[in-house]
Amino acid sequence: GNDYVAESVAIANSVWDDNEELEQLAHKGFFCRADSSHLDFVPDSTFDFVFTGYIDPIVDPLQLWPAALTVNEKWAKDVELCTSDDKKSQRLAKKAQKVQNEWFAGWVEHLIRIAKPGKVIAIENGAESLCSNPEDWGGVDKPWWKDAISTYQWDVDPDSLYFQDILPHGNWKDTRYHVMMKKNS
């Protein structure tokens, strides 16, 4: 497995170290620090299960806002595009979502590629698009997944798509979902 955060990799490795009980459940390969959106180094059809915790959305996908703005300020400006009655703002919001869709598709394509045929790919904590749920950071709407299988010609059974809603908790102000799909055999 991998994680972008070195501390998370250390925790994952320490959980499995010298734990006979866990070793009876599953064999640990190794955990390393890596960017899950760039897994070109991983051979095709390698894993029995492919999982990612959260796909970070792109803040300011069209790079419209000054660099000096904070992430929260850029997010608020993106929300303004979504909620505006102005046609130009609405067009920009749609264009920004297309960039977001491509970002998600590229990430998921890597996950599908590295899964063995017939195995499950799971994405945890998915968020609806910013225009569908301006209270969250943005993501892709649930119907996008079925469309993406066709659009990007993913090697996935469209009937295997499964969604599980998760309700807000802690400091979350949004409702998110998990999605699973099965690579074709």
TILUMMI-297837 format. One record per residue (C-alpha): residue number from 0; residue in one letter; x, y negated, z negated. Coordinates in pm, whole numbers, plus 32768, in hexadecimal, padded with zeros to 4 digits. Layout:
# TILUMMI-297837
<lumdren seq="NUM" type="a" u="X" v="Y" w="Z"/>
...
This chain:
# TILUMMI-297837
<lumdren seq="0" type="g" u="8000" v="8000" w="8000"/>
<lumdren seq="1" type="n" u="8061" v="7E97" w="8011"/>
<lumdren seq="2" type="d" u="800F" v="7D45" w="7F81"/>
<lumdren seq="3" type="y" u="8086" v="7BE8" w="7FD1"/>
<lumdren seq="4" type="v" u="80C5" v="7B9B" w="7E60"/>
<lumdren seq="5" type="a" u="8200" v="7C3B" w="7DD4"/>
<lumdren seq="6" type="e" u="816E" v="7C4E" w="7C74"/>
<lumdren seq="7" type="s" u="8046" v="7D19" w="7CF7"/>
<lumdren seq="8" type="v" u="8135" v="7E0C" w="7D9F"/>
<lumdren seq="9" type="a" u="81F2" v="7E36" w="7C57"/>
<lumdren seq="10" type="i" u="80AD" v="7E7B" w="7B9D"/>
<lumdren seq="11" type="a" u="803A" v="7F7A" w="7CA1"/>
<lumdren seq="12" type="n" u="8186" v="802F" w="7C91"/>
<lumdren seq="13" type="s" u="818C" v="802D" w="7B15"/>
<lumdren seq="14" type="v" u="802C" v="80C1" w="7AFD"/>
<lumdren seq="15" type="w" u="809D" v="81F1" w="7BC2"/>
<lumdren seq="16" type="d" u="81F5" v="821A" w="7B24"/>
<lumdren seq="17" type="d" u="8218" v="8355" w="7A55"/>
<lumdren seq="18" type="n" u="80A0" v="8389" w="7A3B"/>
<lumdren seq="19" type="e" u="805E" v="84FD" w="7A63"/>
<lumdren seq="20" type="e" u="7EE6" v="84CB" w="7A49"/>
<lumdren seq="21" type="l" u="7EE2" v="83DF" w="7B75"/>
<lumdren seq="22" type="e" u="7FCF" v="84BD" w="7C39"/>
<lumdren seq="23" type="q" u="7ECC" v="85D5" w="7C1E"/>
<lumdren seq="24" type="l" u="7DC7" v="84ED" w="7CB8"/>
<lumdren seq="25" type="a" u="7E96" v="8473" w="7DDC"/>
<lumdren seq="26" type="h" u="7FF8" v="8461" w="7E57"/>
<lumdren seq="27" type="k" u="8098" v="830B" w="7E45"/>
<lumdren seq="28" type="g" u="8165" v="82A7" w="7F6D"/>
<lumdren seq="29" type="f" u="81E6" v="814A" w="7F29"/>
<lumdren seq="30" type="f" u="816B" v="7FE8" w="7EF8"/>
<lumdren seq="31" type="c" u="822D" v="7ECB" w="7F94"/>
<lumdren seq="32" type="r" u="820E" v="7D56" w="7FCB"/>
<lumdren seq="33" type="a" u="8182" v="7D08" w="8125"/>
<lumdren seq="34" type="d" u="8087" v="7C32" w="81DE"/>
<lumdren seq="35" type="s" u="7F5B" v="7D0C" w="8237"/>
<lumdren seq="36" type="s" u="7F09" v="7C30" w="8360"/>
<lumdren seq="37" type="h" u="8052" v="7C9D" w="8402"/>
<lumdren seq="38" type="l" u="8074" v="7E16" w="83EA"/>
<lumdren seq="39" type="d" u="811D" v="7E4F" w="853B"/>
<lumdren seq="40" type="f" u="8230" v="7F14" w="848D"/>
<lumdren seq="41" type="v" u="8137" v="801F" w="8418"/>
<lumdren seq="42" type="p" u="810B" v="813E" w="850F"/>
<lumdren seq="43" type="d" u="7FB1" v="8182" w="85A0"/>
<lumdren seq="44" type="s" u="7ECD" v="827E" w="84F2"/>
<lumdren seq="45" type="t" u="7F9E" v="828F" w="83B4"/>
<lumdren seq="46" type="f" u="7EAA" v="8279" w="8290"/>
<lumdren seq="47" type="d" u="7D8C" v="834D" w="820C"/>
<lumdren seq="48" type="f" u="7CE7" v="8218" w="8178"/>
<lumdren seq="49" type="v" u="7D1E" v="80AA" w="81CE"/>
<lumdren seq="50" type="f" u="7CAD" v="7F9C" w="80DE"/>
<lumdren seq="51" type="t" u="7CD9" v="7E28" w="80B4"/>
<lumdren seq="52" type="g" u="7C60" v="7D62" w="7F8C"/>
<lumdren seq="53" type="y" u="7C0A" v="7C17" w="802F"/>
<lumdren seq="54" type="i" u="7C4C" v="7B6F" w="8178"/>
<lumdren seq="55" type="d" u="7CA5" v="7A07" w="8130"/>
<lumdren seq="56" type="p" u="7BE7" v="791F" w="8215"/>
<lumdren seq="57" type="i" u="7C9C" v="780C" w="82CF"/>
<lumdren seq="58" type="v" u="7C65" v="76B9" w="8230"/>
<lumdren seq="59" type="d" u="7C44" v="75AB" w="833B"/>
<lumdren seq="60" type="p" u="7C5A" v="76A3" w="845D"/>
<lumdren seq="61" type="l" u="7C5D" v="758B" w="8561"/>
<lumdren seq="62" type="q" u="7D61" v="74C1" w="84A0"/>
<lumdren seq="63" type="l" u="7C80" v="7391" w="84A4"/>
<lumdren seq="64" type="w" u="7CD5" v="7307" w="834E"/>
<lumdren seq="65" type="p" u="7E0B" v="724F" w="82D5"/>
<lumdren seq="66" type="a" u="7F15" v="732E" w="823B"/>
<lumdren seq="67" type="a" u="7F13" v="7254" w="8104"/>
<lumdren seq="68" type="l" u="7DB5" v="72D0" w="80A7"/>
<lumdren seq="69" type="t" u="7D99" v="73E6" w="7FA7"/>
<lumdren seq="70" type="v" u="7D07" v="7538" w="8003"/>
<lumdren seq="71" type="n" u="7BC7" v="74D9" w="7F4A"/>
<lumdren seq="72" type="e" u="7BAC" v="7392" w="8009"/>
<lumdren seq="73" type="k" u="7BDE" v="7444" w="8158"/>
<lumdren seq="74" type="w" u="7ADC" v="7548" w="80F7"/>
<lumdren seq="75" type="a" u="79E4" v="7434" w="809E"/>
<lumdren seq="76" type="k" u="7A1D" v="738E" w="81F0"/>
<lumdren seq="77" type="d" u="79E2" v="74DD" w="82A1"/>
<lumdren seq="78" type="v" u="789D" v="74FF" w="81DC"/>
<lumdren seq="79" type="e" u="783A" v="73A1" w="8252"/>
<lumdren seq="80" type="l" u="7860" v="7418" w="83BB"/>
<lumdren seq="81" type="c" u="7775" v="753C" w="8374"/>
<lumdren seq="82" type="t" u="766D" v="746B" w="82C8"/>
<lumdren seq="83" type="s" u="7677" v="7340" w="83B3"/>
<lumdren seq="84" type="d" u="7559" v="72ED" w="84A1"/>
<lumdren seq="85" type="d" u="7658" v="725D" w="8593"/>
<lumdren seq="86" type="k" u="767B" v="7335" w="86CC"/>
<lumdren seq="87" type="k" u="77F2" v="72FA" w="86E6"/>
<lumdren seq="88" type="s" u="7822" v="736E" w="857D"/>
<lumdren seq="89" type="q" u="774D" v="74A1" w="85BF"/>
<lumdren seq="90" type="r" u="781C" v="74F6" w="86F5"/>
<lumdren seq="91" type="l" u="795B" v="74D2" w="8629"/>
<lumdren seq="92" type="a" u="78CB" v="75B5" w="8518"/>
<lumdren seq="93" type="k" u="787B" v="76C1" w="861D"/>
<lumdren seq="94" type="k" u="79D4" v="76A0" w="86B6"/>
<lumdren seq="95" type="a" u="7A72" v="76BE" w="855B"/>
<lumdren seq="96" type="q" u="79A8" v="77FA" w="851B"/>
<lumdren seq="97" type="k" u="7A27" v="7892" w="8660"/>
<lumdren seq="98" type="v" u="7B8C" v="785C" w="85E5"/>
<lumdren seq="99" type="q" u="7B2A" v="78FC" w="849A"/>
<lumdren seq="100" type="n" u="7A8F" v="7A24" w="8552"/>
<lumdren seq="101" type="e" u="7BCF" v="7A59" w="8619"/>
<lumdren seq="102" type="w" u="7C9D" v="7A4D" w="84D8"/>
<lumdren seq="103" type="f" u="7BC4" v="7B57" w="8436"/>
<lumdren seq="104" type="a" u="7BC4" v="7C2B" w="8573"/>
<lumdren seq="105" type="g" u="7D40" v="7C2A" w="8589"/>
<lumdren seq="106" type="w" u="7D60" v="7C98" w="8420"/>
<lumdren seq="107" type="v" u="7C59" v="7DAA" w="843E"/>
<lumdren seq="108" type="e" u="7CF0" v="7E29" w="8584"/>
<lumdren seq="109" type="h" u="7E31" v="7E75" w="84C6"/>
<lumdren seq="110" type="l" u="7D6D" v="7F2F" w="83BB"/>
<lumdren seq="111" type="i" u="7CB6" v="8001" w="84BE"/>
<lumdren seq="112" type="r" u="7DF4" v="804C" w="8580"/>
<lumdren seq="113" type="i" u="7EAC" v="80D5" w="8451"/>
<lumdren seq="114" type="a" u="7D8A" v="81B2" w="83DD"/>
<lumdren seq="115" type="k" u="7D8B" v="831D" w="844A"/>
<lumdren seq="116" type="p" u="7C6C" v="8389" w="852E"/>
<lumdren seq="117" type="g" u="7B2D" v="83CE" w="846B"/>
<lumdren seq="118" type="k" u="7BA5" v="8310" w="8336"/>
<lumdren seq="119" type="v" u="7B0D" v="81E9" w="827C"/>
<lumdren seq="120" type="i" u="7B6F" v="807C" w="828F"/>
<lumdren seq="121" type="a" u="7AEF" v="7FA7" w="816D"/>
<lumdren seq="122" type="i" u="7AF1" v="7E2F" w="8141"/>
<lumdren seq="123" type="e" u="7A98" v="7DB0" w="7FE6"/>
<lumdren seq="124" type="n" u="7A0F" v="7C5C" w="7F89"/>
<lumdren seq="125" type="g" u="799F" v="7BE4" w="80DF"/>
<lumdren seq="126" type="a" u="78FE" v="7A8E" w="80EC"/>
<lumdren seq="127" type="e" u="77F5" v="7A0D" w="81D9"/>
<lumdren seq="128" type="s" u="785A" v="78F4" w="82C6"/>
<lumdren seq="129" type="l" u="7883" v="779A" w="8236"/>
<lumdren seq="130" type="c" u="774E" v="771F" w="82F0"/>
<lumdren seq="131" type="s" u="767B" v="7842" w="826C"/>
<lumdren seq="132" type="n" u="76F5" v="7816" w="8108"/>
<lumdren seq="133" type="p" u="779A" v="76C4" w="80CF"/>
<lumdren seq="134" type="e" u="77C7" v="771B" w="7F5D"/>
<lumdren seq="135" type="d" u="78DB" v="7815" w="7FB6"/>
<lumdren seq="136" type="w" u="7A29" v="77ED" w="806A"/>
<lumdren seq="137" type="g" u="79B0" v="7884" w="81AF"/>
<lumdren seq="138" type="g" u="79D4" v="79C8" w="8266"/>
<lumdren seq="139" type="v" u="78FD" v="7A83" w="8361"/>
<lumdren seq="140" type="d" u="778A" v="7AD1" w="8356"/>
<lumdren seq="141" type="k" u="771F" v="7C3B" w="8332"/>
<lumdren seq="142" type="p" u="768F" v="7C53" w="8496"/>
<lumdren seq="143" type="w" u="77E6" v="7BEE" w="851B"/>
<lumdren seq="144" type="w" u="7875" v="7D43" w="84C0"/>
<lumdren seq="145" type="k" u="7795" v="7E09" w="85AE"/>
<lumdren seq="146" type="d" u="77CF" v="7D08" w="86C0"/>
<lumdren seq="147" type="a" u="7946" v="7D14" w="8680"/>
<lumdren seq="148" type="i" u="7952" v="7E8C" w="86B9"/>
<lumdren seq="149" type="s" u="78D2" v="7E51" w="881A"/>
<lumdren seq="150" type="t" u="797D" v="7D03" w="885D"/>
<lumdren seq="151" type="y" u="7AD9" v="7D75" w="87F4"/>
<lumdren seq="152" type="q" u="7AA2" v="7EDE" w="8860"/>
<lumdren seq="153" type="w" u="7B02" v="7F63" w="870C"/>
<lumdren seq="154" type="d" u="7B2C" v="80DA" w="86F1"/>
<lumdren seq="155" type="v" u="7A19" v="80E8" w="85EB"/>
<lumdren seq="156" type="d" u="78C6" v="8193" w="85D8"/>
<lumdren seq="157" type="p" u="77CC" v="806F" w="85CB"/>
<lumdren seq="158" type="d" u="76D5" v="814E" w="8512"/>
<lumdren seq="159" type="s" u="77D3" v="817E" w="83FB"/>
<lumdren seq="160" type="l" u="77C3" v="8010" w="838E"/>
<lumdren seq="161" type="y" u="775C" v="7FFC" w="8224"/>
<lumdren seq="162" type="f" u="772D" v="7EC1" w="8155"/>
<lumdren seq="163" type="q" u="7713" v="7E9D" w="7FDD"/>
<lumdren seq="164" type="d" u="76B1" v="7D4B" w="7F51"/>
<lumdren seq="165" type="i" u="775C" v="7CD0" w="7E18"/>
<lumdren seq="166" type="l" u="76C4" v="7BC7" w="7D3B"/>
<lumdren seq="167" type="p" u="7778" v="7A97" w="7CB3"/>
<lumdren seq="168" type="h" u="7838" v="7AC4" w="7B71"/>
<lumdren seq="169" type="g" u="793D" v="7A05" w="7AAF"/>
<lumdren seq="170" type="n" u="7990" v="78C4" w="7B61"/>
<lumdren seq="171" type="w" u="790C" v="7936" w="7CB1"/>
<lumdren seq="172" type="k" u="7800" v="7855" w="7D3B"/>
<lumdren seq="173" type="d" u="77B6" v="7932" w="7E61"/>
<lumdren seq="174" type="t" u="772A" v="7A82" w="7EC0"/>
<lumdren seq="175" type="r" u="781A" v="7B67" w="7F77"/>
<lumdren seq="176" type="y" u="7810" v="7CBF" w="800F"/>
<lumdren seq="177" type="h" u="78E8" v="7DEF" w="804B"/>
<lumdren seq="178" type="v" u="78F0" v="7E92" w="81A1"/>
<lumdren seq="179" type="m" u="7960" v="7FED" w="8204"/>
<lumdren seq="180" type="m" u="797D" v="8090" w="8358"/>
<lumdren seq="181" type="k" u="7A00" v="81D6" w="83E3"/>
<lumdren seq="182" type="k" u="7B02" v="81F4" w="84F5"/>
<lumdren seq="183" type="n" u="7A91" v="82D4" w="8611"/>
<lumdren seq="184" type="s" u="7B13" v="8439" w="8606"/>
